Amino acid sequence: MNRISLVIAAMILAAPTAATAAAFKAGDYRLSVATPLGELPINLKLEQKNGAQGGQWTAAYINGPEVMPAEAVTVSGDALTVSFPSYGSKLEAKLDDAGTVTGTLTFTRASGPVEVPVTGKAGVSYRFFPEAAKQHADVGGRWAVSVPSADGKAAPRPGIGEFTQTAGKIHGAIMYTNADSRWLAGEVRGNEIYMSIFDGGTGSLLRATLQPDGTLSGSTLMVVGNLRTDWTAKKDATAALPDPTKLTYLKPGYDKFAFSFPDLDGKMVSLDDARFKGKVTIITIGGSWCPTCHDEAAFIAPFIRENRARGVEGVALQYEFSPDFAKAAAACRNFAKRYGIDFPMLIAGTADKEAASRTLPMINAVLVYPTMIVVDRKGRVRQIHTSFPGPATGVHHETFKREFNHLIDGLVAEGV
């Protein structure tokens, strides 16, 4: 009996426990969030350097051609945390023996943390449907988007949809005067369009139907707050938005842009400081919570580093969610770390646009985050660009970069 008992005991000790059986491994995970518009899918890929030999974990959210690497990843058996400190957001999830993932997405908003339940499955990589559609309409190209006003009295808000389609797969973005949707990706099934975006800090679901007259009727819903935008669109290769350099401007009676705000250490910084004298200075108005500001930072931080020797400098006026200086500064430090921002970041106020506008009385208003102000070597405002067309907008992003480089080259060549 003793010998049998020992054998049984050894077998029990050798058998895998629930904790060791359910362990996150490198591979694909399909997560989803339930919304009033339907299921918002999230494609997550986990990888581990050096295989399973204790190497560092990495993770990325996949949105068609966009791969968004996480800033921090922790895997401990059946527990996973994927974090984006630059947004103040994270995914915390558990894995069970059946490969089912359950967890919570946490977002930072002005009202405080917002938690959203998420479920999913290991070893699954499809977006919306496990099998490709046999039939699909062709909706690739440029679309003129129209968003009706809430009361039906004001003029509709214009937008541009730019979609690239290969067979039933589709990706692209919808661009408005204040922002763009970033990388939407998904599928076309028959006359129905299913697209989504999740990049760690923000998430949206798009559903649309191609109508018999060739127009689109659609809705976009943001995962935080379930904010829904209904819209229609018609194919238009010439669709355009109002000139973004004409929306924000200096008020009559003002000939210069001025500010004085504390940096992240509390030291007051002004455009009159020696650091900016005789420089072409790029001033960004934004916040770490703003997805479009992230796209702008990914472009402008390396641009300033690469052009500083030519006499280009930058400064960021940050309008954060928290009115607490220490919390706002911590959020900005995380933001700066992600993008390698090495120019001054100043705590200018809170994200409320009316309050932000009062801090900058020389411009008509802070209409949009981000807004970029370009000042020449003599301190004169040469351009104010409202919003930023991110990489997902395709040709619009490339056009912005080309025109911006031309502008800065011209200003650098001017004398002081």
Buried (B, 14 or more C-beta within 10 A) or exposed (E): EEEEEEEEEEEEEEEEEEEEEBBBEBBBBBBBBEBEBBBBBBBBBBBBEEEEEEEEBBBBBBBBEBEBEBBEBBBEBBBBBBBBBBBBBBBBBBBEEEBEBEBEBBBBBEEEEBEBEBBBBBEBEEBBEEEEBEEBBEBBBBBBBBBBEEEEEEEEBBBBBBBBBEEBBBBBBBBBBBBBBBBBBBBBBEBBBBBBBBBBBBBBBBBBBBEEEEBBEBBBBBBBEEEEBEBBBBBBEEBEBEEBBEBBBBEEEEEEBEBEBBBBEEEEBEBEEEBBEBBBBBBBBBBBBBBBBBBBBBBBBEBBBEBBEEBBBBBBBBBBBBBEEEBBBBBBBBBBEBBEBEBBBBBBBBBBBEEBBEBBEBBBBBBBBBBBBBBBBEBEBBBBBBBBBBBBBBEBBEEBBEEBEEBBEEBBEEEE
